[in-house]
Amino acid sequence: MTRGNVVVELVQIQSAPKRSNLSRPRTWAIIAVGLLLIALILGFVWMQRSPANLRYASASATQEWVNAWQAGEVVALVRHTERCDRSTNTCLGPADGITQVGSVAAGVVGRGFTQLGLEKTQFFSSPLTRTMQTAHYMLGHDAVAQEWLETCGPTLRDDVVAHKTPGQNMILVTHSGCIADFERQTGYPRAVAAEYGSAVLVRIDAQGQLKVIGIMNPEGWQRMSK
């Protein structure tokens, strides 16, 4: 290779266009947008998984459903409290009933409903021991036993609407499987299993139109009372 050729090649190397750094920010921007879309999709899926937790509802949203309660438009499906046969805590009585811890928890739930007012409220329960005991310790008296709150199944949503009396709230003490049936039938097929003493609240207007309000867990009632 001659010196002239070396000079020419050096000039070509020096004059060769540099790679633009603009492609790197563009790549990161595309990645960021992709991650944002994934986060939004996952967030939407998660929000739709279960009804809203009313413990964290805004003051205006809380007042809205409290007003619906005062108008006699709310139905609450309450899961029984702690089962005796699935706990090491002391049983309240029969093995198919609830524990003493469960009776205390039922009282907390009952006080939550009591502070809302029970003048316009019908009180029903599954006939099984654990639900009847929960109902009793909630409000200090027995609920009216209803077989359909034990069997539940694919017609539960329609059964709830059919049993709703205009101008009267309903408290229904039932089972986690029944609440799962109800949530599937109201648009929440991936809902998390109801915990002991939790309640799914729905609003049913005079035309029989049902709208899910949200979930109230036992600690949510305690927060409302403060």
Rosetta silent file (secondary structure, phi, psi, omega in degrees, C-alpha in Angstrom):
SEQUENCE: MTRGNVVVELVQIQSAPKRSNLSRPRTWAIIAVGLLLIALILGFVWMQRSPANLRYASASATQEWVNAWQAGEVVALVRHTERCDRSTNTCLGPADGITQVGSVAAGVVGRGFTQLGLEKTQFFSSPLTRTMQTAHYMLGHDAVAQEWLETCGPTLRDDVVAHKTPGQNMILVTHSGCIADFERQTGYPRAVAAEYGSAVLVRIDAQGQLKVIGIMNPEGWQRMSK
SCORE:     score description
SCORE:     0.000 S_00000001
   1 L     0.000  130.172 -179.105    0.000    0.000    0.000 S_00000001
   2 L   -82.432  164.497  179.617    1.472    3.396   -0.971 S_00000001
   3 H   -63.145  -35.943  179.752    1.585    6.468    1.222 S_00000001
   4 H   -62.355  -41.047  179.261   -0.929    8.164   -1.064 S_00000001
   5 H   -65.566  -36.433  178.548   -3.399    5.355   -0.620 S_00000001
   6 H   -62.850  -42.334  179.370   -2.940    5.506    3.135 S_00000001
   7 H   -62.753  -43.467  179.853   -3.742    9.189    3.131 S_00000001
   8 H   -60.989  -45.193 -178.784   -6.820    8.616    1.016 S_00000001
   9 H   -65.339  -38.497  177.841   -8.073    5.832    3.322 S_00000001
  10 H   -63.961  -41.323  178.060   -7.460    7.962    6.418 S_00000001
  11 H   -62.124  -40.550  179.659   -9.419   10.797    4.880 S_00000001
  12 H   -64.839  -40.370  179.149  -12.268    8.412    4.069 S_00000001
  13 H   -65.250  -43.564 -178.609  -12.301    7.067    7.621 S_00000001
  14 H   -67.634  -32.662 -177.319  -12.291   10.546    9.127 S_00000001
  15 H   -89.066   -5.325 -179.803  -15.005   11.750    6.782 S_00000001
  16 L   -63.971  136.167 -177.935  -17.251    8.710    7.253 S_00000001
  17 L   -63.801  135.389  176.837  -20.582    9.743    8.881 S_00000001
  18 L   -75.132  149.845  176.869  -20.859    8.947   12.548 S_00000001
  19 L   -68.173  133.638 -178.833  -23.714    6.812   13.774 S_00000001
  20 L   -72.327  137.491  175.692  -26.465    8.957   15.126 S_00000001
  21 L   -81.733   -1.850 -177.289  -27.200    8.695   18.834 S_00000001
  22 L   -67.468  -25.148 -177.700  -30.806    9.622   18.091 S_00000001
  23 H   -68.913  -28.775 -178.332  -31.727    5.959   17.617 S_00000001
  24 H   -68.729  -49.907  175.772  -30.946    5.146   21.244 S_00000001
  25 H   -58.865  -35.973  179.644  -33.459    7.598   22.820 S_00000001
  26 H   -63.704  -40.548  178.524  -36.041    6.444   20.298 S_00000001
  27 H   -62.688  -45.173  179.342  -35.518    2.834   21.353 S_00000001
  28 H   -63.918  -35.816  179.038  -35.901    3.717   25.015 S_00000001
  29 H   -64.019  -42.064  178.909  -39.034    5.701   24.244 S_00000001
  30 H   -63.844  -42.048  178.552  -40.584    2.709   22.488 S_00000001
  31 H   -63.147  -43.019 -179.178  -39.691    0.463   25.433 S_00000001
  32 H   -62.392  -42.901  178.844  -41.160    2.964   27.902 S_00000001
  33 H   -63.286  -41.001  178.733  -44.412    3.205   25.943 S_00000001
  34 H   -62.378  -43.632  178.451  -44.614   -0.583   25.795 S_00000001
  35 H   -64.398  -37.999  178.754  -44.099   -0.924   29.541 S_00000001
  36 H   -63.844  -42.628  178.952  -46.725    1.746   30.182 S_00000001
  37 H   -63.309  -41.376  178.303  -49.263   -0.086   28.031 S_00000001
  38 H   -61.856  -43.699 -179.870  -48.532   -3.356   29.830 S_00000001
  39 H   -62.905  -40.356  179.763  -48.961   -1.629   33.215 S_00000001
  40 H   -65.815  -41.413  179.722  -52.270   -0.093   32.127 S_00000001
  41 H   -64.663  -46.155  179.642  -53.575   -3.428   30.871 S_00000001
  42 H   -64.711  -38.055  178.269  -52.531   -5.243   34.043 S_00000001
  43 H   -63.566  -40.946  178.694  -54.018   -2.470   36.161 S_00000001
  44 H   -63.642  -44.576  179.429  -57.326   -2.725   34.321 S_00000001
  45 H   -61.311  -43.271 -178.822  -57.398   -6.497   34.755 S_00000001
  46 H   -65.286  -42.540 -179.636  -56.608   -6.159   38.473 S_00000001
  47 H   -61.894  -32.884 -178.597  -59.269   -3.471   39.010 S_00000001
  48 L   -84.349   -3.867 -174.816  -61.843   -5.732   37.409 S_00000001
  49 L   -67.750  -45.645 -179.328  -60.801   -8.722   39.483 S_00000001
  50 L  -134.360  156.583  173.055  -62.886   -7.875   42.563 S_00000001
  51 L   -59.303  158.986 -177.642  -65.413   -5.203   43.483 S_00000001
  52 L   -60.737  143.399  175.432  -63.951   -2.050   45.031 S_00000001
  53 E   -82.087  113.004 -174.053  -62.870   -2.195   48.671 S_00000001
  54 H   -70.493  -12.099  175.591  -65.175    0.318   50.385 S_00000001
  55 H   -60.867  -30.842 -176.137  -62.691    0.826   53.181 S_00000001
  56 H  -105.653   12.693 -179.797  -60.755    3.061   50.799 S_00000001
  57 L   -68.602  150.717  177.208  -63.715    4.755   49.125 S_00000001
  58 L   -68.101  165.167  179.926  -63.778    8.538   48.978 S_00000001
  59 H   -61.553  -39.296 -179.021  -66.069   10.491   51.274 S_00000001
  60 H   -69.117  -39.933  178.581  -68.407   11.312   48.386 S_00000001
  61 H   -66.495  -39.276  177.883  -68.576    7.678   47.211 S_00000001
  62 H   -62.964  -45.554 -179.266  -69.248    6.520   50.776 S_00000001
  63 H   -62.711  -33.820 -179.834  -72.005    9.067   51.208 S_00000001
  64 H   -63.121  -46.914 -178.122  -73.577    7.936   47.947 S_00000001
  65 H   -76.998  -27.218  174.197  -74.005    4.318   49.018 S_00000001
  66 H   -64.653  -39.467  175.941  -75.018    5.333   52.553 S_00000001
  67 H   -62.465  -38.255  177.868  -77.784    7.404   50.970 S_00000001
  68 H   -64.702  -38.213  176.241  -78.809    4.333   48.971 S_00000001
  69 H   -62.042  -46.445 -179.126  -78.970    2.366   52.229 S_00000001
  70 H   -63.831  -24.091  177.028  -81.158    5.019   53.830 S_00000001
  71 L   -86.810   -2.567  179.659  -83.450    4.790   50.804 S_00000001
  72 L    75.394   35.762 -175.761  -83.791    1.014   51.263 S_00000001
  73 L  -113.648    9.003 -171.881  -82.006    0.120   48.022 S_00000001
  74 E  -111.098  140.907  170.736  -79.060   -1.981   49.269 S_00000001
  75 E  -119.253  132.724  178.400  -78.496   -5.722   49.545 S_00000001
  76 E  -118.509  119.923  174.036  -75.510   -7.025   51.520 S_00000001
  77 E   -96.815  112.390 -173.622  -74.289  -10.605   51.080 S_00000001
  78 E  -107.074  129.026  173.652  -72.277  -11.386   54.207 S_00000001
  79 E   -78.805  141.339  176.030  -69.995  -14.375   54.575 S_00000001
  80 L   -56.182  161.835  179.355  -70.268  -16.162   57.930 S_00000001
  81 L   -86.650 -168.687 -166.618  -67.394  -15.614   60.371 S_00000001
  82 L   -53.288  125.728  179.702  -64.664  -18.078   61.409 S_00000001
  83 E   -74.607  139.012  178.011  -65.629  -21.732   61.068 S_00000001
  84 H   -67.116  -39.651 -174.788  -65.053  -23.980   64.071 S_00000001
  85 H   -78.296   -0.007  177.311  -64.032  -26.986   61.977 S_00000001
  86 H  -126.460   27.536 -177.656  -61.274  -25.016   60.212 S_00000001
  87 L  -147.571  154.771  174.110  -59.726  -23.312   63.214 S_00000001
  88 L   -94.500   -0.870  177.247  -57.851  -24.118   66.402 S_00000001
  89 L   -71.730  160.590 -177.364  -59.732  -21.378   68.244 S_00000001
  90 L   -63.445  133.129  178.770  -62.344  -22.316   70.825 S_00000001
  91 E   -73.640  146.133  176.194  -65.667  -23.372   69.355 S_00000001
  92 L   -73.994  -31.189 -177.567  -68.747  -21.440   70.278 S_00000001
  93 L  -172.666 -112.537 -178.870  -70.775  -24.650   70.369 S_00000001
  94 L   -61.688  151.912 -178.066  -71.382  -27.286   67.677 S_00000001
  95 L   -65.029  -22.034  179.040  -68.482  -28.301   65.454 S_00000001
  96 L   -93.063   13.227  179.877  -70.352  -27.081   62.363 S_00000001
  97 L  -101.477 -151.829 -179.579  -70.726  -23.608   63.867 S_00000001
  98 E  -109.302  169.672  178.962  -68.379  -20.663   64.393 S_00000001
  99 E   -88.317  171.240  174.825  -65.639  -19.976   66.942 S_00000001
 100 H   -63.857  -36.638  174.632  -65.743  -17.540   69.838 S_00000001
 101 H   -60.467  -39.599  178.599  -63.416  -15.330   67.797 S_00000001
 102 H   -64.337  -35.643  179.910  -65.991  -15.534   65.034 S_00000001
 103 H   -67.029  -36.570  177.194  -68.783  -14.410   67.350 S_00000001
 104 H   -66.486  -44.132  178.750  -66.793  -11.288   68.267 S_00000001
 105 H   -61.958  -38.384  177.763  -66.117  -10.563   64.589 S_00000001
 106 H   -62.346  -36.794  177.691  -69.813  -10.990   63.818 S_00000001
 107 H   -63.508  -37.648  177.862  -70.572   -8.370   66.452 S_00000001
 108 H   -63.061  -45.389  179.051  -68.225   -5.913   64.725 S_00000001
 109 H   -62.819  -43.917 -179.555  -69.997   -6.466   61.406 S_00000001
 110 H   -61.791  -39.594  178.756  -73.384   -6.142   63.058 S_00000001
 111 H   -65.510  -31.481  175.839  -72.461   -2.833   64.685 S_00000001
 112 H   -62.656  -45.061  178.160  -71.466   -1.556   61.269 S_00000001
 113 H   -69.233  -36.140 -179.209  -74.927   -2.271   59.910 S_00000001
 114 H   -62.310  -39.262 -179.360  -76.571   -0.962   63.070 S_00000001
 115 H   -69.197  -20.957  173.870  -74.904    2.427   62.708 S_00000001
 116 H   -75.268  -27.401 -176.557  -76.356    2.643   59.196 S_00000001
 117 L   106.258  132.373 -175.764  -79.826    2.059   60.611 S_00000001
 118 L  -115.425   12.133 -177.130  -81.951   -1.087   60.458 S_00000001
 119 L   -62.524  -31.452 -178.438  -85.427    0.412   60.239 S_00000001
 120 L  -114.007   48.728 -171.578  -85.738   -0.559   56.564 S_00000001
 121 E  -132.633  128.216  171.235  -83.902   -3.869   56.674 S_00000001
 122 E   -97.198  147.420 -170.353  -84.889   -7.509   56.144 S_00000001
 123 E  -128.952  111.945 -177.988  -82.584  -10.124   57.640 S_00000001
 124 E  -126.454  157.979 -179.393  -82.112  -13.559   56.057 S_00000001
 125 E  -149.100  152.335  165.605  -79.600  -16.371   56.460 S_00000001
 126 L   -59.191  147.789 -176.980  -78.615  -19.730   55.097 S_00000001
 127 L   -76.890   -3.731 -178.380  -80.046  -22.373   57.444 S_00000001
 128 L   -70.282  155.079 -173.823  -76.639  -23.900   58.303 S_00000001
 129 H   -56.549  -46.616 -174.707  -75.354  -23.547   61.863 S_00000001
 130 H   -65.244  -32.565  178.514  -72.383  -21.295   61.054 S_00000001
 131 H   -79.080  -39.881  178.492  -74.502  -18.792   59.149 S_00000001
 132 H   -64.796  -39.190  177.209  -77.347  -18.763   61.656 S_00000001
 133 H   -65.533  -43.804  177.831  -74.879  -18.239   64.507 S_00000001
 134 H   -57.573  -46.669  179.829  -73.150  -15.440   62.627 S_00000001
 135 H   -59.323  -43.827 -178.097  -76.485  -13.757   62.002 S_00000001
 136 H   -62.792  -44.058 -178.223  -77.458  -14.026   65.660 S_00000001
 137 H   -77.455  -15.007  174.140  -74.221  -12.514   66.919 S_00000001
 138 H   -70.457  -52.217 -170.815  -74.401   -9.776   64.315 S_00000001
 139 H  -120.170    3.099  175.319  -77.709   -8.282   65.390 S_00000001
 140 L    81.597    7.278  176.020  -78.604  -10.103   68.591 S_00000001
 141 L  -152.087  163.771 -176.489  -81.500  -12.051   67.130 S_00000001
 142 L   -74.778  146.856  172.248  -82.048  -14.839   64.633 S_00000001
 143 L   -87.905  166.113  175.902  -82.405  -14.208   60.916 S_00000001
 144 E   -80.906  121.865 -177.709  -85.080  -15.847   58.793 S_00000001
 145 E   -71.238  135.982 -179.630  -83.615  -19.044   57.309 S_00000001
 146 L  -133.525  119.318 -178.701  -83.694  -19.285   53.503 S_00000001
 147 L   -59.496  -35.174 -175.944  -82.698  -22.468   51.647 S_00000001
 148 H   -66.730  -16.196  176.887  -81.687  -20.535   48.519 S_00000001
 149 H   -85.682   -4.158  173.154  -78.874  -18.869   50.502 S_00000001
 150 H  -100.462  -44.263 -175.950  -77.321  -22.298   51.051 S_00000001
 151 H   -79.132  -40.688  176.684  -77.731  -23.842   47.594 S_00000001
 152 L    53.541 -124.590  178.812  -77.051  -20.663   45.561 S_00000001
 153 L    92.224 -163.036 -170.434  -75.791  -21.629   42.082 S_00000001
 154 L   -70.087  -10.914 -178.750  -76.341  -20.038   38.660 S_00000001
 155 L  -104.145    8.387 -171.713  -79.606  -18.288   39.562 S_00000001
 156 H   -60.238  -44.995  179.927  -78.369  -16.489   42.696 S_00000001
 157 H   -56.295  -47.394 -179.549  -78.218  -13.025   41.175 S_00000001
 158 H   -66.370  -34.609  177.471  -81.790  -13.335   39.908 S_00000001
 159 H   -63.779  -42.060  179.145  -82.885  -14.806   43.255 S_00000001
 160 H   -61.326  -46.910  179.629  -81.477  -11.793   45.100 S_00000001
 161 H   -62.189  -41.449 -177.970  -83.312   -9.388   42.802 S_00000001
 162 H   -65.939  -32.233 -178.554  -86.528  -11.402   43.096 S_00000001
 163 H   -87.372   -7.657 -178.317  -86.447  -11.364   46.914 S_00000001
 164 L   -75.028  123.632  176.118  -85.681   -7.646   47.141 S_00000001
 165 L   -92.578  127.965  179.139  -88.640   -5.643   48.441 S_00000001
 166 L   -54.386  134.794  178.773  -88.720   -2.038   47.191 S_00000001
 167 L    80.470    4.995 -179.834  -87.781    0.381   49.962 S_00000001
 168 L  -127.691  125.424  171.490  -86.261   -2.383   52.107 S_00000001
 169 E   -71.292  161.808  173.979  -82.573   -3.234   52.470 S_00000001
 170 E  -132.420  132.998  168.570  -81.596   -6.898   52.787 S_00000001
 171 E  -108.656  121.828 -176.870  -78.794   -8.479   54.799 S_00000001
 172 E  -118.263  111.165  179.394  -78.111  -12.012   53.565 S_00000001
 173 E   -90.760  118.919 -170.897  -75.753  -14.171   55.645 S_00000001
 174 E  -143.477 -151.132 -170.869  -74.349  -16.840   53.368 S_00000001
 175 L  -122.672  160.838 -177.761  -71.200  -18.696   52.280 S_00000001
 176 H   -62.005  -38.365  178.525  -68.021  -17.901   50.352 S_00000001
 177 H   -63.402  -37.485  178.395  -69.046  -20.219   47.519 S_00000001
 178 H   -68.351  -40.992  178.412  -72.366  -18.424   47.200 S_00000001
 179 H   -64.569  -38.098  176.404  -70.674  -15.030   47.172 S_00000001
 180 H   -62.244  -41.707  175.958  -68.322  -16.322   44.463 S_00000001
 181 H   -57.875  -47.022 -177.238  -71.374  -17.420   42.441 S_00000001
 182 H   -63.488  -43.132 -179.261  -72.902  -13.979   42.866 S_00000001
 183 H   -65.311  -39.740  176.640  -69.721  -12.154   41.860 S_00000001
 184 H   -60.731  -38.709 -176.565  -69.341  -14.261   38.717 S_00000001
 185 H   -79.481   -7.602  179.223  -72.913  -13.440   37.772 S_00000001
 186 L  -117.283   19.097  171.852  -72.382   -9.705   38.304 S_00000001
 187 L   100.197   13.296 -179.413  -69.220   -9.304   36.231 S_00000001
 188 L  -127.668   67.997 -176.916  -66.397  -10.400   38.562 S_00000001
 189 L   -68.965  -17.756 -178.239  -65.409  -13.936   37.503 S_00000001
 190 L  -108.562   20.198 -176.392  -61.870  -13.538   38.923 S_00000001
 191 L   -61.407  143.209  176.084  -62.863  -12.085   42.290 S_00000001
 192 L   -67.630  143.563 -178.594  -60.739  -12.958   45.308 S_00000001
 193 L   -57.509  137.382 -178.823  -62.479  -15.350   47.725 S_00000001
 194 L   -64.097  135.763  176.981  -64.529  -13.535   50.361 S_00000001
 195 L   -84.668  166.060  179.834  -62.919  -13.432   53.783 S_00000001
 196 L   -55.604  131.069  175.062  -64.771  -14.250   56.998 S_00000001
 197 L    77.724    0.589  179.951  -67.353  -11.604   57.812 S_00000001
 198 L   -78.307  156.875 -177.593  -66.900   -9.644   54.590 S_00000001
 199 E  -130.081  135.360  170.111  -69.901   -8.224   52.764 S_00000001
 200 E   -97.843  120.472 -178.189  -70.594   -7.576   49.090 S_00000001
 201 E  -103.521  133.426  176.788  -72.909   -4.594   48.825 S_00000001
 202 E  -132.277  154.420  177.288  -75.102   -4.003   45.791 S_00000001
 203 E  -109.361  131.026  176.924  -77.736   -1.433   44.934 S_00000001
 204 E  -124.271  114.389 -176.435  -81.040   -2.508   43.398 S_00000001
 205 L   -81.056 -177.959 -175.312  -83.300    0.330   42.295 S_00000001
 206 L   -64.454  -21.756  178.729  -87.085    0.341   42.029 S_00000001
 207 L   -89.573    2.508  179.081  -86.858   -1.016   38.472 S_00000001
 208 L    82.543   12.442  178.136  -84.833   -4.019   39.628 S_00000001
 209 L   -79.945  127.853 -175.087  -81.575   -2.774   38.088 S_00000001
 210 E  -104.984  136.081  175.701  -78.577   -4.097   40.046 S_00000001
 211 E  -136.538  127.025  178.495  -75.240   -2.323   40.477 S_00000001
 212 E   -71.724  127.881  177.918  -72.341   -3.635   42.578 S_00000001
 213 E   -87.118  -49.506 -179.498  -71.230   -1.049   45.154 S_00000001
 214 E   156.722 -170.873 -178.559  -68.191   -2.843   46.570 S_00000001
 215 E  -109.563  135.928  173.558  -66.820   -5.004   49.366 S_00000001
 216 E  -118.968  111.199  174.768  -66.821   -4.104   53.059 S_00000001
 217 L   -85.666  162.783 -176.044  -64.481   -6.184   55.207 S_00000001
 218 H   -52.248  -40.764 -178.855  -64.833   -6.184   59.015 S_00000001
 219 H   -67.910  -21.453  177.039  -62.051   -3.623   59.517 S_00000001
 220 H   -66.195  -38.053  177.507  -63.866   -1.313   57.094 S_00000001
 221 H   -64.246  -38.880  179.334  -66.807   -1.016   59.478 S_00000001
 222 H   -63.379  -37.891  179.123  -64.414   -0.081   62.274 S_00000001
 223 H   -66.288  -39.796 -179.700  -62.945    2.663   60.099 S_00000001
 224 H   -65.533  -29.938 -176.623  -66.406    4.078   59.332 S_00000001
 225 L   -77.214  -11.134 -177.866  -67.263    4.282   63.023 S_00000001
 226 L   -83.543    0.000    0.000  -64.292    6.551   63.767 S_00000001
